[in-house]
Amino acid sequence: RLDIPVIGVVEPGLRAAAKASRSRRTVVIGTRMTAGSRVYEHAAERLKLDLGVEVLACPGFVELVEEGRADTPEAVAVVRERLAPLLTARTDTLVLGCTHYPLLSRAIGAVVGRNVTLVSSADETAFEVRDLLQRMGWLADDGRRGTLRFVTSGDPARFAELGQRFLGTPLGDVAAHEWAPDSQARAS
């Protein structure tokens, strides 16, 4: 157990999709690993959501974002190809089930059209964190800024480069950490 609250990225996106969907059907787009894990389907059952959930793997989306090609005609073509099965389905809600995918929102929106609500699991998670901080009395509302510390299990330089692209500002120092499986290891 940790002495801080932990918020995942799956549940907030699903709850938002359940609120937004009129058809009670949503499609989650994610990586092959996300789709194969069935984490979204299991979470919908655990949360007892009145929502049919289908997960669609979208290979190539992460690479478009990481290579800085999210706002290109190529991105629209790749998105159109991957989301073709959705275009004939009666889905009214699409969950962006990878933290990279909000950067493809323009291309995804152009392909699926205005009748499909896009739900960013990244945004919904941020809203949930904000709400938790408010409830706990931990949200600084006096104009002070907190400090950010970035820790990655990958390459710190690559993380810093991608983080700057995502956040639009340099990240500063990024620490590397090897996470111990099934432990309560903390970044040092």
C-alpha positions as CSV (number, residue, x, y, z in Angstrom):
1,R,0.0,0.0,0.0
2,L,1.1,3.5,-0.8
3,D,0.6,6.5,1.5
4,I,-0.8,8.6,-1.4
5,P,-3.9,8.1,-3.6
6,V,-3.2,6.4,-6.9
7,I,-5.5,7.2,-9.9
8,G,-5.3,5.1,-13.0
9,V,-6.2,6.2,-16.5
10,V,-8.8,3.6,-17.4
11,E,-11.7,4.3,-15.0
12,P,-11.9,8.1,-15.5
13,G,-12.2,7.7,-19.3
14,L,-14.9,5.0,-19.0
15,R,-17.0,7.0,-16.6
16,A,-16.9,10.0,-18.9
17,A,-17.8,7.8,-21.9
18,A,-20.8,6.3,-19.9
19,K,-22.0,9.9,-19.2
20,A,-21.6,11.0,-22.8
21,S,-22.9,7.9,-24.7
22,R,-26.5,8.0,-25.9
23,S,-26.3,4.5,-27.5
24,R,-24.7,2.9,-24.4
25,R,-21.9,1.7,-26.7
26,T,-18.4,3.0,-26.8
27,V,-15.2,2.1,-28.6
28,V,-11.9,2.5,-26.9
29,I,-8.9,2.9,-29.1
30,G,-5.5,1.9,-27.8
31,T,-2.3,0.0,-28.4
32,R,-2.2,-3.7,-29.2
33,M,-1.1,-4.3,-25.6
34,T,-4.1,-2.3,-24.2
35,A,-6.5,-4.1,-26.4
36,G,-5.1,-7.5,-25.6
37,S,-5.2,-6.8,-21.8
38,R,-8.9,-6.4,-21.8
39,V,-8.4,-3.8,-19.0
40,Y,-11.2,-1.6,-20.3
41,E,-13.7,-4.4,-20.5
42,H,-12.9,-5.6,-17.0
43,A,-13.1,-2.1,-15.6
44,A,-16.5,-1.5,-17.2
45,E,-17.7,-4.7,-15.5
46,R,-16.1,-3.8,-12.1
47,L,-17.6,-0.3,-12.2
48,K,-21.0,-1.8,-13.2
49,L,-21.3,0.7,-16.0
50,D,-24.3,0.4,-18.3
51,L,-22.0,0.6,-21.3
52,G,-21.0,-1.8,-24.0
53,V,-17.2,-1.5,-24.5
54,E,-15.3,-2.6,-27.6
55,V,-11.5,-2.0,-27.8
56,L,-9.8,-1.5,-31.1
57,A,-6.0,-1.7,-31.4
58,C,-4.6,1.1,-33.5
59,P,-1.0,0.3,-34.4
60,G,0.9,3.2,-35.8
61,F,-0.8,5.9,-33.8
62,V,1.9,6.1,-31.1
63,E,4.6,6.4,-33.8
64,L,2.8,9.2,-35.6
65,V,2.8,11.2,-32.3
66,E,6.3,10.4,-31.2
67,E,7.7,11.3,-34.6
68,G,5.9,14.6,-34.7
69,R,3.5,13.7,-37.5
70,A,0.2,13.9,-35.7
71,D,-1.1,16.9,-37.7
72,T,-0.3,15.7,-41.2
73,P,-2.3,14.3,-44.1
74,E,-0.5,11.0,-43.4
75,A,-1.9,10.9,-39.9
76,V,-5.5,11.4,-41.3
77,A,-4.9,8.5,-43.8
78,V,-3.6,6.2,-41.1
79,V,-6.4,7.1,-38.7
80,R,-9.0,6.5,-41.5
81,E,-7.5,3.1,-42.2
82,R,-7.4,2.0,-38.6
83,L,-10.9,3.4,-37.7
84,A,-12.6,2.1,-40.8
85,P,-14.5,-0.5,-38.7
86,L,-16.0,2.3,-36.6
87,L,-17.3,4.2,-39.5
88,T,-20.1,1.7,-40.2
89,A,-20.8,0.9,-36.5
90,R,-23.4,2.8,-34.5
91,T,-20.8,4.1,-32.0
92,D,-21.4,7.6,-30.6
93,T,-18.5,7.7,-28.2
94,L,-14.8,7.1,-28.7
95,V,-12.4,6.8,-25.8
96,L,-8.8,7.8,-26.6
97,G,-7.3,5.0,-24.5
98,C,-3.6,6.0,-24.8
99,T,-2.0,9.1,-23.4
100,H,-0.5,9.8,-26.9
101,Y,-3.9,9.8,-28.7
102,P,-5.1,13.3,-27.7
103,L,-2.4,14.7,-29.9
104,L,-4.2,12.9,-32.8
105,S,-7.6,14.4,-31.9
106,R,-7.7,16.6,-35.0
107,A,-7.1,13.7,-37.3
108,I,-9.5,11.4,-35.4
109,G,-12.2,14.0,-35.3
110,A,-11.9,14.6,-39.1
111,V,-12.3,10.9,-39.7
112,V,-15.2,10.0,-37.3
113,G,-17.1,13.2,-37.6
114,R,-19.1,15.4,-35.3
115,N,-21.6,12.8,-34.3
116,V,-19.0,10.9,-32.3
117,T,-17.9,12.3,-29.0
118,L,-14.2,12.0,-28.3
119,V,-13.3,11.2,-24.7
120,S,-9.6,11.7,-23.7
121,S,-8.7,9.3,-20.9
122,A,-5.7,11.7,-20.2
123,D,-7.9,14.7,-19.7
124,E,-10.5,12.8,-17.7
125,T,-7.7,11.5,-15.4
126,A,-6.4,15.0,-14.9
127,F,-9.9,16.2,-14.0
128,E,-10.2,13.4,-11.5
129,V,-6.8,14.3,-10.0
130,R,-7.9,17.9,-9.7
131,D,-11.1,16.9,-8.0
132,L,-9.3,14.6,-5.6
133,L,-6.8,17.3,-4.7
134,Q,-9.8,19.7,-4.0
135,R,-11.5,17.1,-1.8
136,M,-8.4,16.4,0.2
137,G,-7.6,20.1,0.6
138,W,-4.3,19.6,-1.2
139,L,-5.0,21.9,-4.2
140,A,-3.0,25.1,-4.1
141,D,-5.3,27.9,-5.0
142,D,-3.2,30.8,-4.0
143,G,-1.3,31.2,-7.2
144,R,1.7,29.2,-6.0
145,R,3.2,26.7,-8.4
146,G,4.2,23.2,-7.3
147,T,7.3,21.4,-8.5
148,L,7.3,18.7,-11.1
149,R,9.5,15.7,-10.9
150,F,9.7,13.3,-13.9
151,V,10.8,9.7,-13.5
152,T,10.9,7.2,-16.3
153,S,11.7,3.5,-16.7
154,G,12.9,4.3,-20.3
155,D,15.4,6.7,-21.7
156,P,15.4,10.0,-19.9
157,A,16.5,12.0,-22.9
158,R,13.8,10.5,-25.1
159,F,11.2,11.1,-22.3
160,A,12.3,14.7,-22.0
161,E,12.0,15.2,-25.7
162,L,8.5,13.7,-25.9
163,G,7.4,15.4,-22.7
164,Q,8.3,18.8,-24.2
165,R,6.3,18.0,-27.3
166,F,3.3,16.9,-25.1
167,L,3.4,19.8,-22.6
168,G,4.9,22.5,-24.7
169,T,7.6,23.4,-22.2
170,P,11.0,21.9,-21.3
171,L,10.8,19.3,-18.5
172,G,14.2,19.9,-16.9
173,D,15.9,16.9,-15.4
174,V,14.3,13.5,-15.9
175,A,15.3,10.7,-13.6
176,A,15.7,7.1,-14.7
177,H,14.4,4.3,-12.4
178,E,14.1,0.6,-12.8
179,W,10.8,-0.5,-11.3
180,A,11.0,-3.7,-9.3
181,P,8.1,-6.0,-10.2
182,D,5.6,-6.7,-7.4
183,S,7.3,-4.4,-5.0
184,Q,6.6,-1.1,-3.4
185,A,9.7,0.4,-4.8
186,R,9.8,4.1,-5.1
187,A,11.7,6.3,-7.5
188,S,14.9,7.6,-5.8
